[in-house]
Amino acid sequence: MPYVSTQPAWDLSFDVVVIGSGYAGLTAAYEASAWADSVVVLEKMAYTGGNSRIAGGGYCCWDSKLKLREKLGLGQDSWELHAADTLAAGGGFGDEELVKVMCREAPAGLDLLVDAGITFRNSLPRIGGHSAYRSYQMADNGAEVMSKLEAFACQRGNVTIVRKAAVDGIIRCKESGRVLGVSVELAEQGTKVIGANQRVVIATGGYAADVELRSAYKPGLTAAYNCTNHKGATGEVIRFAKEIGADTSHMEFVQLYPCANPKTGGIDQGAFLCFSGTGYGLVYVNREGKRFVNELDTRERVSNAQISNGEGPSYSILNQRIFDALGIGAQDVERMVRSGRALTADSLAVLAREAGFDPQVFTATIEAHNQAIAQGCDPAFGKPMTQAMIPLEEGPFFAIAQWPSVHYCMGGLRIDPQTHVLDIWGDPIPGLHAAGEVCGGLHGIDRLGGNGIAECVVFGRRAGRAPEQLESL
């Protein structure tokens, strides 16, 4: 019953109903708990967090209370530069106002995570598409982060989290046009209707795990591609919102993650390091042991270059000094080597034989990259070289296999900077807000790494603000 003429007899009612329990949903619930008497977070899975639970934990922002850029002497940055990088990666399709909001408010969002007890490494990489060192790296794993953020959201005592609660419809009044609540299938109680006295916040993430939906908009992304997402990232709430008049944008923009584990398609620690180490001098090579791309380019361009090079996998090449710069301890390195996720050798020639490269070709490739670091110029691929980059001269050396996997949906529901969901005429739907990956328009054709969590936290906080606060933003 998407449209009703009279308000249903609610089985339950809350001031704010949040759908989804990742970064966006939990930060929305936290902010709403400051002014609303009651808040409920509906999570369809048996666990909270969704994709946030398995995210790598990189958060890009130009400043924070941690002041790592200043402490580590990594140059200058600003929200304007962050915004310019984001818009450039988006190919001109990104909504400039949404981008400005994210970049201006990202530092405050990271500070909120610190206040929630989430810890960060003493490292600040520069990653693909960014022109500054601004990627804060969480030291806690995804499960630990979600546990801390859930406790933080619930600390005022008026937030209820319900798991195994799959929303199967959004209820809107025909006469007033206001969203009144949702229909939800509860694991042990059947279908219930839940009223929202103030608003419904959609924070359900993307649709990358639904092959039929993603390939409907981007036909090439068939089941032949692995996916980094959790199995619940299926996008059905976007369809429910469309049924009551919501508009979408950029649904055809779906991102590949170039450094996923080739065997599983997932993002493990090795996959995250392959991406975050590029600003410290990590090198990408193909199966022949040759560089094939500017490692600091956007995910779309790196992934396209990998696929264009033919059969995978490709490899990330680094040494112990780069692991040290990333704040990765010996136990983690040993675990990757012991499991076979990383190959290691004391010399480049031996590493080449272990990985199946031509030793002469591979050694010449790495020596040329070392020279490019020394000269401050990369004539082969135009990568911007910096003083923070570490030449691969001292062993032990490591090779980590990688291959593109479907990762992130840039498209979704249209929102304005106040997080109102917009209808097909561009007008806000009363009582309906959205935040996080479920929204489209911000990133354009390609999302920069570290902007996903920042987007979720910044707009999740906005979606949970009191009405008078939100409209004044």
C-alpha positions, -999 to +999 in steps of 0.1 A: +000+000+000+024+028-011-004+054-012-031+057+014-060+082+019-062+077+057-035+070+082-032+033+089-035+019+124+001+016+132+015-015+149+043+007+162+052+043+158+084+064+163+094+100+157+121+089+133+124+057+113+158+050+098+162+022+072+197+008+073+224+005+100+257+015+083+276+047+087+247+068+073+220+051+093+237+051+126+249+087+124+214+098+114+200+079+144+226+095+167+217+130+155+180+124+157+182+111+192+192+146+204+158+160+196+133+131+188+117+112+216+120+079+198+141+066+169+141+031+153+168+017+130+154-011+108+181-035+095+171-063+072+201-085+079+209-104+111+238-081+117+242-043+116+265-024+093+259-037+058+287-027+035+300-004+063+309-035+082+333-047+055+346-013+043+383-007+043+380+022+067+395+050+047+380+085+053+392+114+032+391+150+046+414+180+046+415+185+084+405+169+117+411+171+154+439+145+149+459+169+127+478+141+110+487+161+079+505+187+100+521+161+124+534+141+095+545+171+074+525+162+043+519+196+028+488+217+024+452+209+017+417+226+018+381+217+014+381+236-019+410+213-032+391+182-020+360+194-038+379+201-070+394+166-070+359+151-064+343+170-092+372+162-116+369+125-109+331+127-115+337+139-150+316+170-146+285+150-136+287+155-098+263+179-080+285+208-070+264+217-040+264+182-026+302+180-031+308+212-013+287+201+017+306+168+019+341+184+017+333+213+041+317+190+067+340+159+064+364+170+091+335+174+116+323+139+106+356+124+112+358+141+146+324+125+154+339+090+147+368+098+170+343+109+197+326+075+192+359+058+202+370+047+167+408+047+164+430+057+134+465+048+123+493+073+125+493+074+087+477+097+060+481+082+025+475+099-008+452+077-028+440+076-064+425+107-078+433+129-048+459+156-051+468+157-014+475+133+015+441+132+031+431+095+036+426+088+073+429+050+080+408+034+107+428+010+129+397-008+141+383-035+118+348-031+104+330-051+131+347-031+158+338+002+141+301-008+138+300-020+174+314+013+186+292+034+164+261+015+173+268+021+210+274+057+203+241+061+184+222+044+213+239+062+242+209+086+249+186+056+254+159+065+229+173+046+198+160+011+191+178-012+166+157-040+151+175-066+130+159-090+105+135-063+097+131-060+059+112-030+047+089-039+018+071-006+012+070+031+020+036+046+029+027+080+016-006+100+020-024+108-012-038+141+000-009+157+018+019+140-001+036+133+032+054+100+039+038+085+069+057+054+076+068+020+063+057-016+059+082-041+073+086-078+074+098-088+108+115-122+110+094-136+139+063-114+137+053-111+101+044-079+083+039-048+105+033-011+096+054+014+115+045+051+117+071+079+114+058+110+133+086+132+119+104+115+090+117+084+074+154+083+066+166+058+038+202+047+044+202+013+027+233+015+006+237+005-030+226-022-054+260-037-066+251-072-053+220-074-074+233-085-108+199-080-125+195-044-113+231-033-119+232-048-153+199-033-163+216+001-161+251-010-170+247-041-192+284-051-191+284-058-154+271-093-156+276-122-131+310-127-147+323-099-124+328-106-087+314-081-062+329-067-031+296-060-014+277-079+013+248-100+000+222-075+012+232-047-011+203-052-035+187-018-038+150-027-034+142+003-012+151+025-042+123+008-061+099+014-031+108+051-031+102+053-069+067+038-063+058+069-043+073+093-068+109+096-059+134+104-087+168+088-092+200+099-109+231+084-124+219+048-119+242+037-148+273+048-130+287+017-112+323+015-100+348-013-101+374-016-073+407-023-090+425-040-061+400-067-050+412-102-041+412-120-075+400-153-059+370-140-039+363-106-054+363-092-019+382-064-002+405-079+024+435-062+041+457-069+011+432-053-013+429-022+008+467-018+010+471-022-027+449+009-031+461+030-002+498+024-007+501+042-041+509+076-026+539+060-009+554+046-040+536+013-045+537+001-081+511-018-102+524-043-128+507-067-152+514-104-156+545-096-176+559-075-147+554-042-165+537-010-153+506-002-173+489+028-156+494+059-134+488+042-100+473+075-086+446+077-113+410+072-105+395+037-099+376+038-132+408+045-152+429+020-133+403-007-136+398+000-173+436-002-178+437-036-160+410-050-182+425-036-214+458-054-205+441-087-209+439-117-185+445-109-149+456-107-122+477-076-120+500-071-089+509-044-064+546-043-057+559-028-024+586-032+002+587-033+040+593+005+042+559+011+024+542-012+049+558+008+077+546+041+062+511+027+061+513+018+097+509-020+090+525-042+117+547-072+113+520-096+124+496-084+096+524-087+070+533-122+082+497-133+081+493-122+045+525-140+035+516-172+054+481-173+038+496-168+003+479-135-001+513-118-005+544-132-021+577-121-007+615-122-015+646-105-005+654-095-041+634-083-071+647-111-093+635-138-069+602-121-064+598-120-102+603-158-104+578-163-075+551-143-093+558-156-128+573-123-142+603-121-165+630-111-140+648-087-165+616-070-175+603-067-139+637-054-125+639-028-153+603-017-146+611-011-109+644+006-115+627+030-139+601+038-113+628+044-087+645+068-111+612+086-116+608+091-079+644+105-077+638+128-106+603+139-094+588+130-128+571+100-143+577+101-181+559+067-186+525+074-172+525+109-158+520+100-121+526+130-098+557+121-078+562+134-043+589+134-016+567+109+005+572+082-021+596+054-012+619+038-039+618+001-041+655-004-034+656-022-001+640-056+005+621-075+016+598-070-014+562-081-018+537-088-045+500-088-039+476-100-066+446-078-075+417-076-100+386-054-105+354-063-088+320-045-088+322-022-058+301+010-055+270+025-071+273+062-077+236+064-087+205+063-065+178+086-051+180+123-059+184+145-028+190+181-021+217+194+004+192+191+032+188+154+024+152+156+012+144+130-013+132+148-045+104+137-067+104+136-105+096+173-107+125+182-084+104+189-054+110+175-019+088+146-008+076+157+027+088+134+055+113+114+033+151+118+036+181+098+024+218+096+030+248+075+019+253+052-011+215+050-017+217+085-030+228+095-065+243+127-079+273+135-057+301+114-072+294+116-109+309+089-131+335+078-105+338+080-067+371+088-052+383+064-025+377+077+010+348+098-001+322+070+005+324+069+043+328+107+044+296+110+024+277+086+046+287+104+078+282+139+066+248+134+050+237+109+077+243+136+103+223+160+082+194+135+077+191+132+114+192+168+124+162+186+140+139+202+114+149+238+124+186+229+123+184+211+090+165+239+072+191+265+084+220+246+069 
